Amino acid sequence: MSVESELELWNTLSGAELIKAIGEGRFPQLTPINDHIGQRVVDAEHGRVELAWSPEEKLCNPGGTVHGGYIAMILDNAVCLAASSTCEYFLPMLTLSLSVDYVRPVQAGRTYRVEGRCVHPGRTRMLSTAAVTDADGKLLAQATASVVPNQAFVR
């Protein structure tokens, strides 16, 4: 994809549309961290994103389960993308607070569903929730967060 095509998508698609374009491979990943942690965008609509998460063993703690910091990271990505999906144009978010509840261990080598929802799409401060569930729909971890648009990207 040419830089001109990328700029056109960046300047014309809504937040949800750009996130969806990333998932469809029509727009490049915004950061290589997504590949490192095994994150893939599955779907996006106004106020909601769905990610597939396939953590590898490199993300495990000495106990053999995925490190809580990486679980917090995927939840943070989901809450921020959920908030970004409500914007007229995509705006990366900055996290003000993130509260995580760990319910069950996360194992490497499996694929999990991560859903983020923006529950308050305010103009300056937004509130979002996210959850990691397994293939059976069991809750493994959840988060609530307060985020703000990164003003460096306002256009």
C-alpha positions in Angstrom: 0.0 0.0 0.0 1.3 3.4 -0.9 1.8 6.2 1.7 -0.8 8.2 -0.2 -3.3 5.4 0.1 -2.6 5.1 3.8 -2.9 8.8 4.4 -6.3 8.8 2.5 -7.6 6.0 4.8 -6.2 7.8 7.9 -7.9 11.1 6.9 -11.2 9.7 5.8 -12.2 6.6 7.8 -13.9 6.8 11.2 -12.2 5.3 14.2 -14.1 2.0 13.9 -13.5 1.8 10.2 -9.8 2.3 10.5 -9.5 -0.4 13.2 -11.5 -2.7 11.0 -9.2 -1.9 8.1 -6.2 -2.9 10.2 -7.9 -6.2 11.0 -8.5 -6.8 7.3 -5.0 -5.9 6.3 -6.0 -2.8 4.4 -4.0 -0.5 6.8 -0.7 -1.4 8.5 -0.5 -2.2 12.2 0.1 0.9 14.2 2.8 -0.7 16.3 4.9 -3.9 16.1 3.8 -4.8 19.7 0.6 -6.3 18.4 2.6 -9.0 16.6 4.9 -9.5 19.6 2.0 -10.3 21.9 -0.1 -12.2 19.4 -3.0 -9.6 18.9 -5.2 -9.5 15.9 -8.2 -7.3 15.2 -11.3 -9.4 14.4 -14.0 -6.8 14.3 -14.8 -3.2 15.2 -17.9 -1.1 15.3 -18.8 2.2 17.0 -18.0 1.6 20.7 -16.9 -2.1 20.5 -13.8 -4.0 19.3 -13.1 -7.7 19.2 -9.6 -9.0 19.2 -8.2 -12.5 18.9 -5.2 -13.1 21.2 -2.8 -16.0 20.9 -0.1 -15.5 23.5 3.1 -17.5 23.0 5.4 -19.1 25.6 7.7 -16.1 25.5 4.9 -14.2 27.4 4.9 -16.7 30.3 6.1 -16.2 33.8 8.3 -18.7 35.6 5.1 -20.5 36.8 4.2 -21.4 33.2 1.2 -19.1 32.7 0.9 -15.9 30.7 2.4 -13.0 32.8 -0.2 -10.7 34.3 1.5 -7.7 32.7 0.8 -9.1 29.3 -2.8 -9.8 30.2 -3.0 -6.1 31.4 -1.5 -5.1 28.1 -4.0 -6.8 25.9 -6.8 -5.5 28.1 -5.3 -2.0 27.8 -5.2 -2.3 24.0 -8.8 -3.4 23.9 -10.1 -0.5 26.1 -8.1 2.0 24.1 -9.3 0.7 20.8 -12.9 0.6 22.0 -12.6 4.3 22.9 -10.9 5.1 19.5 -13.7 3.3 17.7 -16.1 6.1 18.8 -14.1 8.9 17.2 -15.0 10.6 14.0 -11.4 9.8 12.9 -9.0 7.4 14.5 -7.3 8.8 17.6 -4.8 6.8 19.7 -5.7 6.9 23.4 -3.6 7.5 26.5 -4.6 5.5 29.6 -5.2 7.4 32.7 -6.2 4.4 34.9 -6.5 0.7 34.3 -7.9 -1.7 36.9 -7.5 -5.4 36.1 -9.2 -8.4 37.8 -7.5 -11.7 37.1 -10.0 -14.5 37.4 -8.3 -17.6 35.8 -4.9 -18.3 34.4 -4.1 -17.7 30.8 -2.2 -20.4 29.0 0.2 -19.9 26.0 -0.6 -21.6 22.7 -4.3 -21.0 22.8 -6.4 -18.3 21.2 -8.6 -16.1 23.4 -11.3 -13.6 22.6 -10.8 -10.1 23.9 -13.7 -7.7 23.7 -13.5 -4.0 24.5 -16.5 -1.7 25.0 -16.6 2.1 25.4 -19.2 2.7 28.0 -18.7 6.5 28.2 -17.4 8.2 25.0 -16.8 11.6 26.4 -15.2 14.5 24.6 -12.2 14.6 26.9 -12.3 11.5 29.1 -13.6 8.2 28.1 -14.5 5.0 30.1 -14.1 1.6 28.7 -14.3 -2.1 29.8 -12.6 -5.2 28.4 -12.7 -8.9 29.0 -10.6 -11.9 28.1 -12.6 -15.1 27.6 -11.6 -18.6 26.6 -13.1 -20.8 23.8 -15.9 -21.9 26.2 -16.7 -18.2 27.0 -15.3 -18.4 30.5 -14.0 -15.1 31.9 -10.2 -15.1 32.5 -9.6 -11.4 33.2 -11.4 -8.1 32.9 -10.5 -4.5 33.1 -12.1 -1.0 33.5 -10.2 2.0 32.3 -10.2 5.7 31.9 -8.6 7.0 28.7 -8.1 10.3 26.9 -7.4 11.0 23.2 -3.7 11.6 22.4 -3.7 15.2 21.5 -0.6 14.8 19.3 -2.8 13.1 16.7 -5.8 15.5 16.7 -6.6 16.8 13.2 
